[in-house]
């Protein structure tokens, strides 16, 4: 994983933006944009993740909380961000947020001048955000953190994609062989093709029917495996 450099464009832009914002009005809605841009650019650069802003989450107790930002890929959320303005006391705010149910698995609390990183339920690191070295160290620690279950999940996704591709090619070979050597299959295929012409598209091609069969067989296998329903068709 590439590291965020002290002199990275994202950090330089962040610090310049904070200076400009503070000349206008140093309140959360104003200065938080600078940190949001920093997280967004850094997440995309080092992990290929996105920053989704203002994400609401319903807790098990029915209460809804809202994060200022969540870094995630298409499957999972990997870290959280909470912004306060410089007039707030993070030492007071952070315990309140934790009590309210905010995740401490991997979260940054910041007030533009100071950032506090919590990981695995404990305070991990604190940084003066005006210090490029400290800020880069905190961001790298934030993006490097990997919940073991998430790592296993990503590995499983990669293996799953390869396996599905392999199974799909095998099924295609079997269907091709059935077309060439199995009269009973071809008779049933022709009847199904006619049904598809009437129900779906009068111009549907045989190759499209083959693709439908492959997808159906893959889906059936997934349902059986994931839900353990050996008799799910009964």
C-alpha positions, 0 to 999 in steps of 0.5 A: 500500500502506498504511503501518504507523504509529508509533502503530498499534494493533499496535505499541502492543499488541506493546510492551505485551505484551513488557513483560508477558511479560518480567515473567513469563519472558523466553524465546523461546516466551513473547516470540515470541508478541508479535512473531507477533501483531504480524506477523500483524496488520500483514500482514493490514492492509497486504497482506492476507497471512496469517502461518503459524507454524512452517513446515517446509521441505525443502531441496535437500540433503534437510535440513529447516529450520523457520521460526517464521513465514512471511507469504504469500497463497494462492499465494506466500510473501513473507517469513520470520521467525525468533525468538530469546530475548534471551539469544541473540546475534543476531550469532552466530545469524544467520550460523548460520541462513544457513549452515543454509539459511534464506532471506535473500530477505526475513527478520526475525531478532529477539530481542524487543529487536532486529530485523535485516532481510535482503533479497536476501541482504544485511543491509538494516536493523536496529531497536530493537524498543522504539523505535516509529519504528525498528520501524515502519520495519523492518516497512514495509520488510519488507512493501514488499519485492517480488520482481519475479517475484512481482509479475509472477506476481500481475499474470499471475493478475489477467489470467488471471482476466479472460481465463478469464471472457471465454473462458467467456462466449464459449464459453457464447454458442457453445454457446447458438448451437449449441443453436439452430442445430446439429442434429448438436450437439443430437443428440450433446448429448442422447446425452451428457445421457442418459449423464450421467443414468445415470452421475452423476445422473438429475435432472441439468439440461441447463444443468449439462451446458453448464457441464461442456462449458465447463469441459472446453474451458477445461481442455483449452486450459490443458493444451495451453498450460501443458504444450505438449502439442498432441497430448496426446489421442493 
